[in-house]
Amino acid sequence: MSVPAMPPAVLQFFQASQNGDADAWSGAFAEDALFHDPVGTPPLKGRAAIHELVASVLTGFSPFLGLTPTEAHTAGNNVAVAWHGAAITRDLRPVNWSGINVFELDDTGRIREAKAYFNRAAFQAQVDGG
C-alpha cells in the first residue's frame, strides 16, 4: 500500500508512530500544540505532554506497529487523514483500530492542533482482552 501525499509534519507523525519513536512523533507538533486524543476527552497541551502520552502508549505494547495512513486530504493548513492502527499487547493479543485525524498546521508547518476521531472504548476493550 502506498502512503498518501501529505505535509512533512503530518507524514512525520505517522512515520514516527510506525517506528516507535516518541521523540520524532511528538516533534511533529508545535511547542504549544493541542492534541485531542480522541475528540471528547480533555486535550493534551504542549509538546511535553504529547511526548509523555506517546511514550506511555509505545511502552504499553510489544510491539506498537503504528498508525498507517490510507487517505489524506489537504486544504490550506488543514489536513484530514484516515488511518488504521495495529499493535500487539504485552500478553500477545492483537489490537486493531481505525480513525481519522484532522490536523491544523502553524506557519512553520508543525502541527498546531490535532483532533483524533476513533472509538476509544473499542480500542480499550481489545487492550483489556474484552
BELRABEL-V277100 format. One record per backbone hydrogen bond with DSSP energy under -0.5 kcal/mol. CO is the residue of the C=O (numbers start at 1). NH is the residue of the N-H. If there is no record, write none. Layout:
CO/NH ; CO/NH
This chain:
7/10 ; 7/11 ; 8/12 ; 9/13 ; 10/14 ; 11/15 ; 12/16 ; 13/17 ; 14/18 ; 15/19 ; 16/20 ; 16/21 ; 17/20 ; 20/22 ; 21/25 ; 22/26 ; 23/27 ; 24/28 ; 25/28 ; 26/29 ; 28/111 ; 30/33 ; 31/47 ; 33/46 ; 34/114 ; 35/37 ; 35/44 ; 36/116 ; 38/37 ; 38/41 ; 41/40 ; 44/35 ; 44/46 ; 46/50 ; 47/51 ; 48/52 ; 49/53 ; 50/54 ; 51/55 ; 52/56 ; 53/57 ; 54/58 ; 55/59 ; 56/60 ; 57/60 ; 58/61 ; 60/90 ; 63/62 ; 63/65 ; 63/88 ; 66/86 ; 67/69 ; 68/84 ; 71/82 ; 73/80 ; 75/78 ; 77/105 ; 78/75 ; 79/103 ; 80/73 ; 81/101 ; 82/70 ; 82/71 ; 83/99 ; 84/68 ; 85/97 ; 86/65 ; 86/66 ; 87/95 ; 88/62 ; 89/92 ; 93/89 ; 95/87 ; 97/85 ; 99/83 ; 100/117 ; 101/81 ; 101/103 ; 102/115 ; 103/79 ; 104/112 ; 104/113 ; 106/109 ; 110/106 ; 110/112 ; 111/30 ; 112/34 ; 113/104 ; 114/36 ; 114/116 ; 115/102 ; 116/38 ; 116/39 ; 116/118 ; 117/100 ; 118/120 ; 119/123 ; 120/124 ; 121/125 ; 122/126 ; 123/127 ; 124/128 ; 125/129 ; 125/130 ; 126/129
